[in-house]
Amino acid sequence: MVLLAGLLPGLWSVGTARAQQPAPAAAAQPAVAKPNPQPAQPGAAKLPTAINPQTAALAEKAIGLAQKDQYEEALKLFRDAYRIDRNPRWLYNVGVLYDRMANCDEAAFFYRAALFGQGVLPQDVDLVDNRLGVLQEECNFRERHKQVADRHARAARYMSPEFRLCALAESILTGIITPAERQLLATCRATENAP
């Protein structure tokens, strides 16, 4: 799998809505998002109105780890940030990290979740959508995830103590949740923000 190191937008940082470019080559300045006076298009990100200081600190630390290629640790911090404020920009960052780790299936899933939740900067929507198309072809994502069994398995993984992404699991199970999964979801919610 070929990663688009310089072409795909990098991790979203916090404060103002800006895209952090990957660290290699020259020290490029982060692109600053300019407010768009026109109504947002479907799939375009809303600029954040307020930043949770706790998630901002987690994100900055995660970006630092990702720049040092410590992707697993960065993933954990972005998942923690998402559990705290459910902001879809953290899903986008998780997608970027999985993409850099060459995990096609997870990258495609989190890019889709970020686009659906409007967690991608407006100027990056087309790039992310194009990358998602490439990933979907490479790992046959769309066909595999039409299967109900795969949706159950993915939701179970996201309810596990490792992930505890309960809201994401619940959205995956919409319309197909079983009584046992309802119980797992309740347990997940009860422990979601535990250390």
N, C-alpha and C positions, 0 to 999 in steps of 0.2 A: 504494500500500500504506500502510495506517495503522499506525504503530508505537504500541505501548502504553507510552509513555514512563513514566508513573507507575504503571501497573498491573502490568507484567511485572517480576519480580524483577530486580535489577541484578546487577552483577558480584560474584562471591564474593571476598572478601578472605581474607587468611591469618591465622595465629595461632589464634584461636578460630574456630569455624565461624560466620561472620556474613555477612549479605547486605548489600552496599554498594548503597545506593539511588542512582539517577541524580542528578546534581548540580543540575539547574535550580532551580526554585521556592525553597521554604524549605529551610534546612539541616536536613534530617531526620537523626535519629540512626540508625545502622545497627541493624538488628534482630539481636539475639543469639539464636542457636539454643540451646534448652534441651535437655539430654539427654532422650531418650525412654525411659522404663523398659520400655515394651512392646516386643515383637519388631518389627523393621522390616518394613514392608509391601513387597511387590514394587515396585520403582521408587523406593523411598525411599532417601535417601542415608545412608550410614554416616558418622558423625562421624569426622574424621581423627584418628588417634592420634598421629602425629608429622608435623611439617612439615619438609621439606627446606629448610635455610636458603637454598640457592641458588635454588630455585624460589620461595620466599617473596619474595626480593628481586626476582626477575623479575616476579612477580605484582603486587607493590606498585607497581613502575615502570609496568607495563602499565595498571593501574587509573588511575594519575595521567595517563597519556597519553590514555586513553579519556575521562576527565573533561574533557580539553581537545579532544575530538573528533578526536584523532589515531589513528583506528581501525586503519589499516594497520600502524602501528608497534606498537600494542598487540597486534594479532593475531600479529605475529611473535614477540613476547615470550611470549605464552601458548602458542604452538606450541613454542617452545624449552622452556618449563616442562614441557609434556606429554612431550616427547622425553626429558627427564631423569628424571621419576618416574612417568610413565604414569598420573597421577592424573586421573580423569574430571571433576573439578571444573574443570579447565582447558578441557575440551571444552565444558562449559556456558558458560564465559566467552567462548569463541570463538563459540558460537551467539548469545549476547547481542550481541556486536559485529557479527556478520553481520546480525542482525535490525535493529540500529540503522543499518546501512549499506543497508538495504532489499534485501539479497541473500537472497531467500526460500528458494531451493534450498539454499544452504549453511547458513543458519540452521536450517532444518528438519532437515537431516542431523545437525548438531552437537547440536541439542536431543535428537534421538533417541538419539544415541550417549551423551550425558550421562545421560539417563534410564536407558538400558540398563545403563550402567556404574555407576549409582547416584552420579552426581556432582551431584545436585540436592538441596538441603536439603529435609528432609521437609515442612516447612510450605509449600514452593514447588512441590511436585510437581504439584498440581492446576492451578496457574496455568501452569506450563510445558507441561503436557499439553494444556490448552485452547489455548494459543498455538500449539502444534505443530499442533493440528487446524485452526486458521485458516490457518496457513502451508501446510499440505498441500493445502487447498482452493484457495488462491490460486495456487500454482505447480504443481498436479497432481503433487506429489512422489511419492506412493505409486505411481501408475500408471507414471510414467516410470522409476522405479527397480526395477520388476519386470523390466525388460529386462536381460539378461545383458550386453549391449554397454555399457550405461550403468555397470554395476558395474565392468567392466574399465576404462572411461575414468576413472571416479572414482578407482579404486585407482592407476592410472598417474599421475594428477595428485598424489595424496598421496605417491607415491614420488619425485616430482620433487625436484630440489635446492632449490626454493623452499619446499616443505612438509616433506619428510623425515619424514612421519608413518607410519613403516613398520609399526608394530603395527596401526594403524587400517587401512592398506591390506591387510594380511594378513587381517584379520577380514572385510573386504569380499569378498576373493577366496576365502573358505572354500568348498570344493567345486567351484570353477570355475577354479582357478589353472592357467595354461599353463606349459610349460617356460621360455618367454621371460620370463614374469612372475616365475617362481622366481628367475631370474638377476637381474632388476631388483630384486627384494626383497633378495637377498643383497648387492647393491651398495648398496642403500638402508641396510641394517643396518650395513654397514661404514663408511658416512659419516654415519650418523644424528646423532651428537653432535659432528661436526666444526663449527668456527665458520663 
